[in-house]
Amino acid sequence: MGKVANESAFLFEGFRPYVPKKKLQDYDNEFLSRKVYTIKFITELIKKYVNLKYYHKRPKDPKDGYLFNFFLLDFSIRNSKTVKALKDFKETRRTIDKNFMYMNAYPK
């Protein structure tokens, strides 16, 4: 299993107690029906079935604070437009003439 698949299984198991009992079967079926787990799919699945606004301030178990922090601050952000834009900017080629960028900063 890859990194995203392992993290997806961890999040699926971790958020199971926070899914209402009426929707638990749908939550399980939707997760288990997939062969490949992506960041976008897991993010949408958890946001669909878990009331994050309520439970991130009142977790059922004190150790679940790490679960919510991982999901809200690390995992779900990987798929955001901002992160994609920053990666694209980082991978863009720079100008050949390195003095061009600093031409006005240091007068001769």
C-alpha positions as CSV (number, residue, x, y, z in Angstrom):
1,M,0.0,0.0,0.0
2,G,1.1,3.5,-0.8
3,K,1.4,6.5,1.6
4,V,-2.0,7.9,0.7
5,A,-3.7,4.5,1.0
6,N,-2.2,4.0,4.4
7,E,-3.2,7.4,5.6
8,S,-6.7,6.9,4.1
9,A,-7.2,3.7,6.1
10,F,-5.9,5.5,9.2
11,L,-8.4,8.3,8.7
12,F,-11.3,6.0,7.9
13,E,-10.8,4.0,11.1
14,G,-10.1,7.1,13.2
15,F,-13.3,9.0,12.1
16,R,-15.6,5.9,12.3
17,P,-16.7,6.8,15.9
18,Y,-17.7,10.3,14.7
19,V,-20.1,9.1,12.0
20,P,-23.7,9.0,13.1
21,K,-25.0,5.4,13.5
22,K,-27.7,6.0,10.8
23,K,-25.0,6.8,8.2
24,L,-22.3,4.4,9.3
25,Q,-23.3,1.7,6.8
26,D,-23.2,4.2,3.9
27,Y,-19.8,5.5,5.2
28,D,-18.4,2.0,5.2
29,N,-19.9,1.0,1.8
30,E,-18.6,4.2,0.1
31,F,-15.1,3.7,1.4
32,L,-14.9,0.0,0.7
33,S,-16.3,0.3,-2.8
34,R,-13.2,2.1,-4.0
35,K,-10.1,0.3,-5.2
36,V,-7.9,3.5,-5.2
37,Y,-8.0,6.1,-2.5
38,T,-7.1,9.7,-3.4
39,I,-6.7,12.7,-1.1
40,K,-9.7,14.4,-2.8
41,F,-12.0,11.3,-2.2
42,I,-11.1,10.9,1.4
43,T,-11.4,14.6,2.1
44,E,-14.9,14.7,0.6
45,L,-15.9,11.5,2.3
46,I,-15.0,12.7,5.8
47,K,-16.5,16.1,5.3
48,K,-19.7,14.5,4.1
49,Y,-20.2,12.2,7.0
50,V,-18.4,13.8,10.0
51,N,-19.5,17.1,11.6
52,L,-16.0,18.6,11.8
53,K,-17.1,22.0,13.1
54,Y,-18.5,20.4,16.2
55,Y,-16.1,17.5,16.9
56,H,-12.8,19.2,16.3
57,K,-13.4,21.3,19.4
58,R,-15.0,18.4,21.4
59,P,-13.3,15.1,20.5
60,K,-14.7,12.0,22.1
61,D,-11.2,10.9,23.1
62,P,-8.4,13.4,24.0
63,K,-6.0,11.5,21.7
64,D,-8.2,12.2,18.7
65,G,-7.1,15.8,18.7
66,Y,-4.0,14.6,16.8
67,L,-6.4,12.9,14.3
68,F,-8.3,16.1,13.6
69,N,-5.1,18.1,13.4
70,F,-3.6,15.7,10.9
71,F,-6.7,15.8,8.8
72,L,-7.4,19.5,8.9
73,L,-3.9,20.9,8.8
74,D,-1.9,18.4,6.8
75,F,-3.9,15.8,4.8
76,S,-6.8,17.8,3.4
77,I,-4.6,20.8,2.5
78,R,-2.4,18.7,0.2
79,N,-5.2,18.9,-2.4
80,S,-5.9,22.7,-2.1
81,K,-5.4,25.1,-4.9
82,T,-2.9,27.1,-2.9
83,V,-0.5,24.2,-2.4
84,K,-0.8,23.3,-6.1
85,A,0.0,26.9,-7.1
86,L,3.0,27.0,-4.7
87,K,4.3,23.7,-6.2
88,D,3.9,25.1,-9.7
89,F,5.8,28.3,-8.7
90,K,8.6,26.3,-7.1
91,E,9.0,24.1,-10.2
92,T,9.0,27.0,-12.7
93,R,12.4,27.7,-14.4
94,R,14.2,30.8,-13.3
95,T,15.8,33.2,-15.6
96,I,19.2,32.4,-17.0
97,D,20.7,35.7,-16.0
98,K,20.8,35.6,-12.2
99,N,21.8,39.3,-12.1
100,F,18.6,40.3,-13.7
101,M,16.6,39.7,-10.5
102,Y,18.9,41.8,-8.4
103,M,19.7,44.5,-10.9
104,N,17.8,47.3,-9.1
105,A,18.7,46.2,-5.6
106,Y,22.5,46.8,-5.8
107,P,23.5,49.9,-7.7
108,K,26.9,49.8,-9.4
